[in-house]
Amino acid sequence: MSKVDEKKVLSSIEHTKGVFLTRDLVSEPANILYPEKFVENCQILKKVGVIIEVFDEKKMKSLGMNALLGVGQGSTRPSRVMIMKWQGGGKKFGSPLAFVGKGVTFDTGGISIKPSSGMEDMKWDMGGAAVVAGLIYSLAIRKSKTNAIGIVGLVENMPDGSAQRPGDVVKSLSGQTIEVLNTDAEGRLVLADILWYMKEKFKPKFMIDLATLTGAIIVALGERYAGLFSNDDDLASKILGASQDTGELSWRLPMDNEFDKLLNCPIADMKNITGTRGAGSITAAQFLKRFVGNTKWAHLDIAGVAWSKKGTDFARSGGTGFGVRLLDQFVKNNYE
């Protein structure tokens, strides 16, 4: 083997560490992995040059991240926001590539509690956050010549006496108010605040969020495709291209103002569910779109692909790591 080939093989082996980090995070039970522990497990990123910043609940409250904090207020496990910054493209960090992840370390549904059957699987509802951590780790390991930033909102959704109630109204970081009709539509509340923070604080080239957001996407696309939503055709096309390159498949679904109107609310700026049966994944994406402004944005609903009970071509049963290779290839193809 030539030195060039050997270098490529070693680089490939190192790159898999990001995928394995994501799989490990997703597969841990919720009594082992909770918001503070997620942060602790990601300290390994510092060893490869990633800068990590963590917000505790006092900091989030001072910022006004009330939508995110409302989700976790019924848990004894305090919520966290973690920012991971990789500066591989030069000293100036302007307009980074931005990745945003939902990190619900366990989701009972809150007061709108889920059925008991299958609830044990809700330990993987932090799959989006795990992908963001694994991706930033991968970019750092292979010394990607880009400036990239990841932000994850880490909460546990539990139904105790201080939990958020259906009908509560919260004021998000954006200043927009949300009537929480269903506490099990919580991931979008977490993402709302961190999407807005990312947009305002870092002025990124684009934002891509990942979330195990809706059961409806599994009904639509099964366990083979992630649902892709975007306000920018070029960004969506680039993601679809990387999807084909890696075999981590995604399928673009529509968005429009008629879907958006279903979120309008008489007592707040919006409600967190429409109250209708149809287009659940689309209206969830429309909700997120209200927090991205004019920034180029894409949303990957990975509820059907983040976990596999039977395993995949690339992973045994458990967390699949879906999304790390896809977005790493996306960065390689378009920004290096």
Phi and psi in degrees as GROMACS dihedral restraints (atoms count N, CA, C in turn):
[ dihedral_restraints ]
;  ai    aj    ak    al  type     phi  dphi    fc
    3     4     5     6     1   -71.5    20    10
    4     5     6     7     1   163.2    20    10
    6     7     8     9     1   -62.9    20    10
    7     8     9    10     1   -34.7    20    10
    9    10    11    12     1   -64.8    20    10
   10    11    12    13     1   -47.4    20    10
   12    13    14    15     1   -63.5    20    10
   13    14    15    16     1   -40.7    20    10
   15    16    17    18     1   -61.7    20    10
   16    17    18    19     1   -40.2    20    10
   18    19    20    21     1   -63.8    20    10
   19    20    21    22     1   -40.7    20    10
   21    22    23    24     1   -64.4    20    10
   22    23    24    25     1   -41.7    20    10
   24    25    26    27     1   -63.6    20    10
   25    26    27    28     1   -46.4    20    10
   27    28    29    30     1   -62.2    20    10
   28    29    30    31     1   -39.7    20    10
   30    31    32    33     1   -62.5    20    10
   31    32    33    34     1   -40.7    20    10
   33    34    35    36     1   -64.7    20    10
   34    35    36    37     1   -41.3    20    10
   36    37    38    39     1   -63.8    20    10
   37    38    39    40     1   -44.2    20    10
   39    40    41    42     1   -62.0    20    10
   40    41    42    43     1   -39.3    20    10
   42    43    44    45     1   -60.6    20    10
   43    44    45    46     1   -32.8    20    10
   45    46    47    48     1   -65.6    20    10
   46    47    48    49     1   -16.4    20    10
   48    49    50    51     1   -60.0    20    10
   49    50    51    52     1   -34.2    20    10
   51    52    53    54     1   -66.2    20    10
   52    53    54    55     1   -40.6    20    10
   54    55    56    57     1   -64.5    20    10
   55    56    57    58     1   -44.4    20    10
   57    58    59    60     1   -66.8    20    10
   58    59    60    61     1   -35.5    20    10
   60    61    62    63     1   -60.2    20    10
   61    62    63    64     1   -46.1    20    10
   63    64    65    66     1   -61.2    20    10
   64    65    66    67     1   -47.7    20    10
   66    67    68    69     1   -59.1    20    10
   67    68    69    70     1   -43.4    20    10
   69    70    71    72     1   -64.0    20    10
   70    71    72    73     1   -43.4    20    10
   72    73    74    75     1   -62.4    20    10
   73    74    75    76     1   -44.9    20    10
   75    76    77    78     1   -66.6    20    10
   76    77    78    79     1   -34.2    20    10
   78    79    80    81     1   -82.8    20    10
   79    80    81    82     1   -15.2    20    10
   81    82    83    84     1   -69.1    20    10
   82    83    84    85     1   141.7    20    10
   84    85    86    87     1   -69.2    20    10
   85    86    87    88     1   158.1    20    10
   87    88    89    90     1   -71.0    20    10
   88    89    90    91     1   -20.2    20    10
   90    91    92    93     1   -76.9    20    10
   91    92    93    94     1   -16.0    20    10
   93    94    95    96     1   -97.3    20    10
   94    95    96    97     1   -39.2    20    10
   96    97    98    99     1  -115.9    20    10
   97    98    99   100     1   110.3    20    10
   99   100   101   102     1  -132.0    20    10
  100   101   102   103     1   176.0    20    10
  102   103   104   105     1   -50.1    20    10
  103   104   105   106     1   -49.1    20    10
  105   106   107   108     1   -64.6    20    10
  106   107   108   109     1   -36.6    20    10
  108   109   110   111     1   -72.7    20    10
  109   110   111   112     1   -33.9    20    10
  111   112   113   114     1   -58.2    20    10
  112   113   114   115     1   -46.4    20    10
  114   115   116   117     1   -60.5    20    10
  115   116   117   118     1   -44.9    20    10
  117   118   119   120     1   -60.9    20    10
  118   119   120   121     1   -43.1    20    10
  120   121   122   123     1   -67.5    20    10
  121   122   123   124     1   -21.4    20    10
  123   124   125   126     1   -90.4    20    10
  124   125   126   127     1     0.8    20    10
  126   127   128   129     1   -63.9    20    10
  127   128   129   130     1   -18.4    20    10
  129   130   131   132     1   -59.0    20    10
  130   131   132   133     1   -25.2    20    10
  132   133   134   135     1   -64.0    20    10
  133   134   135   136     1   -27.8    20    10
  135   136   137   138     1   -62.7    20    10
  136   137   138   139     1   -29.5    20    10
  138   139   140   141     1   -66.9    20    10
  139   140   141   142     1   -19.9    20    10
  141   142   143   144     1  -110.8    20    10
  142   143   144   145     1    18.0    20    10
  144   145   146   147     1    97.4    20    10
  145   146   147   148     1     7.6    20    10
  147   148   149   150     1   -81.6    20    10
  148   149   150   151     1   134.2    20    10
  150   151   152   153     1   -91.4    20    10
  151   152   153   154     1   128.3    20    10
  153   154   155   156     1  -116.9    20    10
  154   155   156   157     1   134.3    20    10
  156   157   158   159     1  -127.2    20    10
  157   158   159   160     1   137.9    20    10
  159   160   161   162     1  -126.1    20    10
  160   161   162   163     1   133.4    20    10
  162   163   164   165     1  -102.2    20    10
  163   164   165   166     1   128.5    20    10
  165   166   167   168     1   -88.5    20    10
  166   167   168   169     1  -179.7    20    10
  168   169   170   171     1   -65.6    20    10
  169   170   171   172     1   -33.1    20    10
  171   172   173   174     1   -62.7    20    10
  172   173   174   175     1   -43.6    20    10
  174   175   176   177     1   -65.0    20    10
  175   176   177   178     1   -44.1    20    10
  177   178   179   180     1   -62.5    20    10
  178   179   180   181     1   -39.8    20    10
  180   181   182   183     1   -64.0    20    10
  181   182   183   184     1   -41.3    20    10
  183   184   185   186     1   -66.0    20    10
  184   185   186   187     1   -31.4    20    10
  186   187   188   189     1   -75.5    20    10
  187   188   189   190     1   -30.7    20    10
  189   190   191   192     1   101.7    20    10
  190   191   192   193     1    27.2    20    10
  192   193   194   195     1   -83.4    20    10
  193   194   195   196     1    59.7    20    10
  195   196   197   198     1   -75.1    20    10
  196   197   198   199     1   -26.7    20    10
  198   199   200   201     1   -66.2    20    10
  199   200   201   202     1   -45.3    20    10
  201   202   203   204     1   -66.0    20    10
  202   203   204   205     1   -47.4    20    10
  204   205   206   207     1   -62.9    20    10
  205   206   207   208     1   -32.9    20    10
  207   208   209   210     1   -60.7    20    10
  208   209   210   211     1   -34.0    20    10
  210   211   212   213     1   -65.9    20    10
  211   212   213   214     1   -40.2    20    10
  213   214   215   216     1   -92.9    20    10
  214   215   216   217     1     1.6    20    10
  216   217   218   219     1   -72.9    20    10
  217   218   219   220     1   -11.7    20    10
  219   220   221   222     1   -91.2    20    10
  220   221   222   223     1     1.4    20    10
  222   223   224   225     1  -105.5    20    10
  223   224   225   226     1   149.1    20    10
  225   226   227   228     1   -77.1    20    10
  226   227   228   229     1   -14.2    20    10
  228   229   230   231     1   -86.5    20    10
  229   230   231   232     1   116.4    20    10
  231   232   233   234     1   -67.3    20    10
  232   233   234   235     1   145.3    20    10
  234   235   236   237     1   -76.3    20    10
  235   236   237   238     1   159.1    20    10
  237   238   239   240     1  -143.8    20    10
  238   239   240   241     1   152.5    20    10
  240   241   242   243     1  -119.2    20    10
  241   242   243   244     1   132.6    20    10
  243   244   245   246     1  -123.0    20    10
  244   245   246   247     1   133.5    20    10
  246   247   248   249     1  -113.7    20    10
  247   248   249   250     1   131.8    20    10
  249   250   251   252     1  -122.4    20    10
  250   251   252   253     1   118.8    20    10
  252   253   254   255     1  -116.7    20    10
  253   254   255   256     1   123.1    20    10
  255   256   257   258     1  -112.9    20    10
  256   257   258   259     1   120.2    20    10
  258   259   260   261     1  -112.9    20    10
  259   260   261   262     1    79.9    20    10
  261   262   263   264     1  -103.8    20    10
  262   263   264   265     1    -2.0    20    10
  264   265   266   267     1  -107.7    20    10
  265   266   267   268     1    14.9    20    10
  267   268   269   270     1   123.7    20    10
  268   269   270   271     1   171.7    20    10
  270   271   272   273     1   -68.5    20    10
  271   272   273   274     1   -34.5    20    10
  273   274   275   276     1   -80.5    20    10
  274   275   276   277     1   126.4    20    10
  276   277   278   279     1  -100.4    20    10
  277   278   279   280     1    20.2    20    10
  279   280   281   282     1   -64.5    20    10
  280   281   282   283     1   143.8    20    10
  282   283   284   285     1    47.8    20    10
  283   284   285   286     1    62.2    20    10
  285   286   287   288     1   -73.7    20    10
  286   287   288   289     1   166.9    20    10
  288   289   290   291     1   -78.6    20    10
  289   290   291   292     1   129.5    20    10
  291   292   293   294     1  -119.7    20    10
  292   293   294   295     1   134.3    20    10
  294   295   296   297     1  -129.4    20    10
  295   296   297   298     1   134.8    20    10
  297   298   299   300     1  -129.1    20    10
  298   299   300   301     1   133.5    20    10
  300   301   302   303     1  -131.7    20    10
  301   302   303   304     1   137.7    20    10
  303   304   305   306     1   -78.8    20    10
  304   305   306   307     1   127.7    20    10
  306   307   308   309     1  -127.7    20    10
  307   308   309   310     1    66.1    20    10
  309   310   311   312     1   -87.3    20    10
  310   311   312   313     1   101.9    20    10
  312   313   314   315     1   -69.4    20    10
  313   314   315   316     1   -23.9    20    10
  315   316   317   318     1  -154.8    20    10
  316   317   318   319     1   138.4    20    10
  318   319   320   321     1  -125.9    20    10
  319   320   321   322     1    99.6    20    10
  321   322   323   324     1   -77.6    20    10
  322   323   324   325     1   -15.5    20    10
  324   325   326   327     1    96.6    20    10
  325   326   327   328     1   -10.4    20    10
  327   328   329   330     1    71.7    20    10
  328   329   330   331     1  -146.9    20    10
  330   331   332   333     1   -61.3    20    10
  331   332   333   334     1   -33.3    20    10
  333   334   335   336     1   -82.3    20    10
  334   335   336   337     1    64.7    20    10
  336   337   338   339     1   -67.0    20    10
  337   338   339   340     1   145.3    20    10
  339   340   341   342     1   -74.9    20    10
  340   341   342   343     1   161.3    20    10
  342   343   344   345     1   -61.8    20    10
  343   344   345   346     1   149.4    20    10
  345   346   347   348     1   -66.9    20    10
  346   347   348   349     1   -33.1    20    10
  348   349   350   351     1   -65.8    20    10
  349   350   351   352     1   118.0    20    10
  351   352   353   354     1    88.3    20    10
  352   353   354   355     1    -4.6    20    10
  354   355   356   357     1   -62.7    20    10
  355   356   357   358     1   -24.9    20    10
  357   358   359   360     1   -60.6    20    10
  358   359   360   361     1   -24.6    20    10
  360   361   362   363     1   -70.5    20    10
  361   362   363   364     1   -14.1    20    10
  363   364   365   366     1   -73.7    20    10
  364   365   366   367     1     6.8    20    10
  366   367   368   369     1   -67.9    20    10
  367   368   369   370     1   -21.4    20    10
  369   370   371   372     1   -94.7    20    10
  370   371   372   373     1    16.2    20    10
  372   373   374   375     1   -76.4    20    10
  373   374   375   376     1     4.2    20    10
  375   376   377   378     1  -103.6    20    10
  376   377   378   379     1    20.1    20    10
  378   379   380   381     1   -58.9    20    10
  379   380   381   382     1   -38.0    20    10
  381   382   383   384     1   -63.2    20    10
  382   383   384   385     1   -43.6    20    10
  384   385   386   387     1   -63.6    20    10
  385   386   387   388     1   -38.3    20    10
  387   388   389   390     1   -64.6    20    10
  388   389   390   391     1   -38.4    20    10
  390   391   392   393     1   -64.5    20    10
  391   392   393   394     1   -43.0    20    10
  393   394   395   396     1   -60.8    20    10
  394   395   396   397     1   -44.1    20    10
  396   397   398   399     1   -62.3    20    10
  397   398   399   400     1   -45.5    20    10
  399   400   401   402     1   -64.8    20    10
  400   401   402   403     1   -36.9    20    10
  402   403   404   405     1   -66.3    20    10
  403   404   405   406     1   -48.8    20    10
  405   406   407   408     1   -62.2    20    10
  406   407   408   409     1   -37.8    20    10
  408   409   410   411     1   -61.0    20    10
  409   410   411   412     1   -44.8    20    10
  411   412   413   414     1   -62.8    20    10
  412   413   414   415     1   -44.9    20    10
  414   415   416   417     1   -60.7    20    10
  415   416   417   418     1   -40.3    20    10
  417   418   419   420     1   -70.4    20    10
  418   419   420   421     1   -42.3    20    10
  420   421   422   423     1   -59.2    20    10
  421   422   423   424     1   -41.8    20    10
  423   424   425   426     1   -93.8    20    10
  424   425   426   427     1    12.3    20    10
  426   427   428   429     1    55.5    20    10
  427   428   429   430     1    47.4    20    10
  429   430   431   432     1   -55.8    20    10
  430   431   432   433     1   134.3    20    10
  432   433   434   435     1   -84.1    20    10
  433   434   435   436     1    53.9    20    10
  435   436   437   438     1  -137.4    20    10
  436   437   438   439     1   160.7    20    10
  438   439   440   441     1  -103.0    20    10
  439   440   441   442     1   118.3    20    10
  441   442   443   444     1  -133.1    20    10
  442   443   444   445     1   149.6    20    10
  444   445   446   447     1  -139.5    20    10
  445   446   447   448     1   138.0    20    10
  447   448   449   450     1  -119.9    20    10
  448   449   450   451     1   143.8    20    10
  450   451   452   453     1  -134.4    20    10
  451   452   453   454     1   136.0    20    10
  453   454   455   456     1  -131.8    20    10
  454   455   456   457     1   140.0    20    10
  456   457   458   459     1  -103.0    20    10
  457   458   459   460     1   120.0    20    10
  459   460   461   462     1  -114.3    20    10
  460   461   462   463     1   117.0    20    10
  462   463   464   465     1  -144.4    20    10
  463   464   465   466     1   162.2    20    10
  465   466   467   468     1  -121.0    20    10
  466   467   468   469     1   128.1    20    10
  468   469   470   471     1   -98.8    20    10
  469   470   471   472     1   101.8    20    10
  471   472   473   474     1  -126.6    20    10
  472   473   474   475     1   155.9    20    10
  474   475   476   477     1  -106.4    20    10
  475   476   477   478     1    63.4    20    10
  477   478   479   480     1   -96.2    20    10
  478   479   480   481     1  -169.7    20    10
  480   481   482   483     1   -66.9    20    10
  481   482   483   484     1   -17.3    20    10
  483   484   485   486     1  -104.3    20    10
  484   485   486   487     1     9.0    20    10
  486   487   488   489     1   -68.5    20    10
  487   488   489   490     1   155.1    20    10
  489   490   491   492     1   -63.3    20    10
  490   491   492   493     1   141.2    20    10
  492   493   494   495     1  -106.4    20    10
  493   494   495   496     1   150.2    20    10
  495   496   497   498     1   -59.2    20    10
  496   497   498   499     1   130.5    20    10
  498   499   500   501     1   102.6    20    10
  499   500   501   502     1   -13.2    20    10
  501   502   503   504     1   -64.7    20    10
  502   503   504   505     1   149.5    20    10
  504   505   506   507     1  -117.4    20    10
  505   506   507   508     1   127.2    20    10
  507   508   509   510     1  -119.2    20    10
  508   509   510   511     1   149.3    20    10
  510   511   512   513     1  -100.8    20    10
  511   512   513   514     1   116.2    20    10
  513   514   515   516     1   -76.7    20    10
  514   515   516   517     1   170.9    20    10
  516   517   518   519     1   -57.8    20    10
  517   518   519   520     1   -31.0    20    10
  519   520   521   522     1   -70.9    20    10
  520   521   522   523     1   -14.1    20    10
  522   523   524   525     1    94.5    20    10
  523   524   525   526     1   -14.1    20    10
  525   526   527   528     1   -75.3    20    10
  526   527   528   529     1   141.4    20    10
  528   529   530   531     1   -98.3    20    10
  529   530   531   532     1   148.9    20    10
  531   532   533   534     1  -132.5    20    10
  532   533   534   535     1   126.1    20    10
  534   535   536   537     1   -87.8    20    10
  535   536   537   538     1   122.1    20    10
  537   538   539   540     1   -90.7    20    10
  538   539   540   541     1    93.8    20    10
  540   541   542   543     1   -79.5    20    10
  541   542   543   544     1   -26.2    20    10
  543   544   545   546     1  -141.2    20    10
  544   545   546   547     1   118.7    20    10
  546   547   548   549     1   -75.2    20    10
  547   548   549   550     1    -7.0    20    10
  549   550   551   552     1   -88.7    20    10
  550   551   552   553     1    -2.3    20    10
  552   553   554   555     1  -100.1    20    10
  553   554   555   556     1    59.8    20    10
  555   556   557   558     1   -94.5    20    10
  556   557   558   559     1   -27.6    20    10
  558   559   560   561     1   -61.5    20    10
  559   560   561   562     1   -36.7    20    10
  561   562   563   564     1   -67.3    20    10
  562   563   564   565     1   -27.7    20    10
  564   565   566   567     1   -71.4    20    10
  565   566   567   568     1   -39.5    20    10
  567   568   569   570     1   -63.0    20    10
  568   569   570   571     1   -48.6    20    10
  570   571   572   573     1   -66.7    20    10
  571   572   573   574     1   -33.8    20    10
  573   574   575   576     1   -54.3    20    10
  574   575   576   577     1   -47.6    20    10
  576   577   578   579     1   -72.4    20    10
  577   578   579   580     1   -39.6    20    10
  579   580   581   582     1   -78.8    20    10
  580   581   582   583     1   -29.1    20    10
  582   583   584   585     1   -62.3    20    10
  583   584   585   586     1   -46.3    20    10
  585   586   587   588     1   -64.3    20    10
  586   587   588   589     1   -42.9    20    10
  588   589   590   591     1   -61.0    20    10
  589   590   591   592     1   -46.0    20    10
  591   592   593   594     1   -59.9    20    10
  592   593   594   595     1   -46.2    20    10
  594   595   596   597     1   -60.0    20    10
  595   596   597   598     1   -47.5    20    10
  597   598   599   600     1   -75.5    20    10
  598   599   600   601     1   -40.1    20    10
  600   601   602   603     1   -79.8    20    10
  601   602   603   604     1   -40.5    20    10
  603   604   605   606     1  -113.4    20    10
  604   605   606   607     1    -9.2    20    10
  606   607   608   609     1    44.9    20    10
  607   608   609   610     1    59.5    20    10
  609   610   611   612     1   -73.6    20    10
  610   611   612   613     1   164.1    20    10
  612   613   614   615     1   -61.8    20    10
  613   614   615   616     1   -39.3    20    10
  615   616   617   618     1  -160.1    20    10
  616   617   618   619     1   168.1    20    10
  618   619   620   621     1  -128.6    20    10
  619   620   621   622     1   132.3    20    10
  621   622   623   624     1  -119.9    20    10
  622   623   624   625     1   120.2    20    10
  624   625   626   627     1  -106.6    20    10
  625   626   627   628     1   150.2    20    10
  627   628   629   630     1  -128.1    20    10
  628   629   630   631     1   136.3    20    10
  630   631   632   633     1  -158.7    20    10
  631   632   633   634     1   139.9    20    10
  633   634   635   636     1   -79.8    20    10
  634   635   636   637     1    75.5    20    10
  636   637   638   639     1   -90.3    20    10
  637   638   639   640     1   -41.5    20    10
  639   640   641   642     1  -138.6    20    10
  640   641   642   643     1   141.3    20    10
  642   643   644   645     1   -66.5    20    10
  643   644   645   646     1   -25.5    20    10
  645   646   647   648     1   -61.8    20    10
  646   647   648   649     1   -29.5    20    10
  648   649   650   651     1   -70.6    20    10
  649   650   651   652     1   -27.9    20    10
  651   652   653   654     1   -71.2    20    10
  652   653   654   655     1   -38.2    20    10
  654   655   656   657     1   -61.4    20    10
  655   656   657   658     1   -40.7    20    10
  657   658   659   660     1   -76.2    20    10
  658   659   660   661     1   -44.9    20    10
  660   661   662   663     1  -121.7    20    10
  661   662   663   664     1     0.9    20    10
  663   664   665   666     1    64.8    20    10
  664   665   666   667     1  -147.0    20    10
  666   667   668   669     1  -107.2    20    10
  667   668   669   670     1    18.7    20    10
  669   670   671   672     1  -106.5    20    10
  670   671   672   673     1   -33.0    20    10
  672   673   674   675     1  -122.2    20    10
  673   674   675   676     1   141.9    20    10
  675   676   677   678     1   -85.1    20    10
  676   677   678   679     1   148.3    20    10
  678   679   680   681     1   -84.4    20    10
  679   680   681   682     1   130.6    20    10
  681   682   683   684     1  -113.0    20    10
  682   683   684   685     1   130.6    20    10
  684   685   686   687     1  -131.7    20    10
  685   686   687   688     1   144.2    20    10
  687   688   689   690     1  -159.6    20    10
  688   689   690   691     1   153.5    20    10
  690   691   692   693     1   -98.6    20    10
  691   692   693   694     1     8.8    20    10
  693   694   695   696     1  -142.7    20    10
  694   695   696   697     1   118.1    20    10
  696   697   698   699     1   -64.9    20    10
  697   698   699   700     1   -37.6    20    10
  699   700   701   702     1   -66.7    20    10
  700   701   702   703     1   -44.3    20    10
  702   703   704   705     1   -61.9    20    10
  703   704   705   706     1   -44.8    20    10
  705   706   707   708     1   -60.8    20    10
  706   707   708   709     1   -41.2    20    10
  708   709   710   711     1   -63.1    20    10
  709   710   711   712     1   -40.0    20    10
  711   712   713   714     1   -65.6    20    10
  712   713   714   715     1   -39.3    20    10
  714   715   716   717     1   -66.6    20    10
  715   716   717   718     1   -42.6    20    10
  717   718   719   720     1   -63.6    20    10
  718   719   720   721     1   -35.6    20    10
  720   721   722   723     1   -63.5    20    10
  721   722   723   724     1   -45.5    20    10
  723   724   725   726     1   -67.4    20    10
  724   725   726   727     1   -31.4    20    10
  726   727   728   729     1   -61.0    20    10
  727   728   729   730     1   -44.5    20    10
  729   730   731   732     1   -67.5    20    10
  730   731   732   733     1   -37.8    20    10
  732   733   734   735     1   -62.7    20    10
  733   734   735   736     1   -37.4    20    10
  735   736   737   738     1   -99.0    20    10
  736   737   738   739     1   -17.6    20    10
  738   739   740   741     1    80.2    20    10
  739   740   741   742     1     3.3    20    10
  741   742   743   744     1   -88.2    20    10
  742   743   744   745     1    96.8    20    10
  744   745   746   747     1   -82.0    20    10
  745   746   747   748     1   142.0    20    10
  747   748   749   750     1  -136.2    20    10
  748   749   750   751     1   156.7    20    10
  750   751   752   753     1  -137.0    20    10
  751   752   753   754     1   127.9    20    10
  753   754   755   756     1   -82.5    20    10
  754   755   756   757     1   134.1    20    10
  756   757   758   759     1  -114.0    20    10
  757   758   759   760     1   159.9    20    10
  759   760   761   762     1   -78.6    20    10
  760   761   762   763     1   158.6    20    10
  762   763   764   765     1  -141.5    20    10
  763   764   765   766     1   145.5    20    10
  765   766   767   768     1  -165.1    20    10
  766   767   768   769     1   174.7    20    10
  768   769   770   771     1   -66.2    20    10
  769   770   771   772     1   -29.0    20    10
  771   772   773   774     1   -66.9    20    10
  772   773   774   775     1   -40.2    20    10
  774   775   776   777     1   -64.3    20    10
  775   776   777   778     1   -41.0    20    10
  777   778   779   780     1   -61.7    20    10
  778   779   780   781     1   -37.7    20    10
  780   781   782   783     1   -60.0    20    10
  781   782   783   784     1   -25.9    20    10
  783   784   785   786     1   -64.8    20    10
  784   785   786   787     1   -15.6    20    10
  786   787   788   789     1   -91.2    20    10
  787   788   789   790     1    -7.9    20    10
  789   790   791   792     1   -62.4    20    10
  790   791   792   793     1   147.1    20    10
  792   793   794   795     1  -138.1    20    10
  793   794   795   796     1   139.4    20    10
  795   796   797   798     1   -74.1    20    10
  796   797   798   799     1   -20.4    20    10
  798   799   800   801     1  -116.6    20    10
  799   800   801   802     1    -1.6    20    10
  801   802   803   804     1  -148.8    20    10
  802   803   804   805     1   176.2    20    10
  804   805   806   807     1   -67.5    20    10
  805   806   807   808     1   -27.4    20    10
  807   808   809   810     1  -163.1    20    10
  808   809   810   811     1   165.6    20    10
  810   811   812   813     1  -113.1    20    10
  811   812   813   814     1   159.0    20    10
  813   814   815   816     1   -88.3    20    10
  814   815   816   817     1    -8.2    20    10
  816   817   818   819     1  -137.8    20    10
  817   818   819   820     1   161.8    20    10
  819   820   821   822     1   -85.3    20    10
  820   821   822   823     1   -25.6    20    10
  822   823   824   825     1    86.0    20    10
  823   824   825   826     1     3.0    20    10
  825   826   827   828     1  -114.2    20    10
  826   827   828   829     1   165.0    20    10
  828   829   830   831     1   -82.8    20    10
  829   830   831   832     1   -31.2    20    10
  831   832   833   834     1   -81.9    20    10
  832   833   834   835     1   155.4    20    10
  834   835   836   837     1    55.6    20    10
  835   836   837   838     1    40.8    20    10
  837   838   839   840     1   -61.8    20    10
  838   839   840   841     1   -39.0    20    10
  840   841   842   843     1   -71.5    20    10
  841   842   843   844     1   -36.6    20    10
  843   844   845   846     1   -68.2    20    10
  844   845   846   847     1   -45.8    20    10
  846   847   848   849     1   -69.3    20    10
  847   848   849   850     1   -28.8    20    10
  849   850   851   852     1   -63.9    20    10
  850   851   852   853     1   -42.4    20    10
  852   853   854   855     1   -65.2    20    10
  853   854   855   856     1   -39.1    20    10
  855   856   857   858     1   -61.2    20    10
  856   857   858   859     1   -37.5    20    10
  858   859   860   861     1   -59.7    20    10
  859   860   861   862     1   -48.6    20    10
  861   862   863   864     1   -61.6    20    10
  862   863   864   865     1   -38.4    20    10
  864   865   866   867     1   -58.1    20    10
  865   866   867   868     1   -26.3    20    10
  867   868   869   870     1   -69.6    20    10
  868   869   870   871     1    -6.2    20    10
  870   871   872   873     1  -118.2    20    10
  871   872   873   874     1    13.4    20    10
  873   874   875   876     1  -113.2    20    10
  874   875   876   877     1    -7.9    20    10
  876   877   878   879     1    58.4    20    10
  877   878   879   880     1  -135.7    20    10
  879   880   881   882     1   -93.0    20    10
  880   881   882   883     1     3.8    20    10
  882   883   884   885     1   -67.1    20    10
  883   884   885   886     1   139.3    20    10
  885   886   887   888     1   -62.9    20    10
  886   887   888   889     1   134.2    20    10
  888   889   890   891     1  -148.8    20    10
  889   890   891   892     1   145.2    20    10
  891   892   893   894     1  -138.6    20    10
  892   893   894   895     1   147.3    20    10
  894   895   896   897     1  -123.7    20    10
  895   896   897   898     1   127.7    20    10
  897   898   899   900     1  -110.9    20    10
  898   899   900   901     1   112.8    20    10
  900   901   902   903     1   -88.4    20    10
  901   902   903   904     1   107.8    20    10
  903   904   905   906     1  -107.0    20    10
  904   905   906   907     1    23.3    20    10
  906   907   908   909     1   -60.0    20    10
  907   908   909   910     1   -31.6    20    10
  909   910   911   912     1   -88.0    20    10
  910   911   912   913     1   -12.3    20    10
  912   913   914   915     1  -121.6    20    10
  913   914   915   916     1    -6.9    20    10
  915   916   917   918     1   -76.3    20    10
  916   917   918   919     1   -20.4    20    10
  918   919   920   921     1  -138.9    20    10
  919   920   921   922     1   142.4    20    10
  921   922   923   924     1  -139.3    20    10
  922   923   924   925     1   126.8    20    10
  924   925   926   927     1   -78.7    20    10
  925   926   927   928     1   -23.8    20    10
  927   928   929   930     1  -105.4    20    10
  928   929   930   931     1    -4.8    20    10
  930   931   932   933     1    86.9    20    10
  931   932   933   934     1   169.1    20    10
  933   934   935   936     1  -130.1    20    10
  934   935   936   937     1  -177.0    20    10
  936   937   938   939     1   -63.2    20    10
  937   938   939   940     1   -21.4    20    10
  939   940   941   942     1  -114.4    20    10
  940   941   942   943     1    -7.7    20    10
  942   943   944   945     1  -149.6    20    10
  943   944   945   946     1   145.8    20    10
  945   946   947   948     1   -76.3    20    10
  946   947   948   949     1  -179.0    20    10
  948   949   950   951     1   -59.3    20    10
  949   950   951   952     1   144.3    20    10
  951   952   953   954     1   119.8    20    10
  952   953   954   955     1  -151.4    20    10
  954   955   956   957     1   -63.2    20    10
  955   956   957   958     1   134.4    20    10
  957   958   959   960     1   -91.7    20    10
  958   959   960   961     1   -23.1    20    10
  960   961   962   963     1    77.4    20    10
  961   962   963   964     1     8.5    20    10
  963   964   965   966     1   -54.2    20    10
  964   965   966   967     1   129.9    20    10
  966   967   968   969     1   114.3    20    10
  967   968   969   970     1   -29.3    20    10
  969   970   971   972     1   -68.4    20    10
  970   971   972   973     1   -53.2    20    10
  972   973   974   975     1   -64.2    20    10
  973   974   975   976     1   -39.8    20    10
  975   976   977   978     1   -56.8    20    10
  976   977   978   979     1   -51.2    20    10
  978   979   980   981     1   -78.4    20    10
  979   980   981   982     1   -29.1    20    10
  981   982   983   984     1   -63.5    20    10
  982   983   984   985     1   -42.4    20    10
  984   985   986   987     1   -66.4    20    10
  985   986   987   988     1   -39.1    20    10
  987   988   989   990     1   -56.6    20    10
  988   989   990   991     1   -43.9    20    10
  990   991   992   993     1   -65.9    20    10
  991   992   993   994     1   -46.8    20    10
  993   994   995   996     1   -56.8    20    10
  994   995   996   997     1   -45.9    20    10
  996   997   998   999     1   -66.9    20    10
  997   998   999  1000     1   -30.5    20    10
  999  1000  1001  1002     1  -124.8    20    10
 1000  1001  1002  1003     1   -16.5    20    10
 1002  1003  1004  1005     1  -132.0    20    10
 1003  1004  1005  1006     1    11.5    20    10
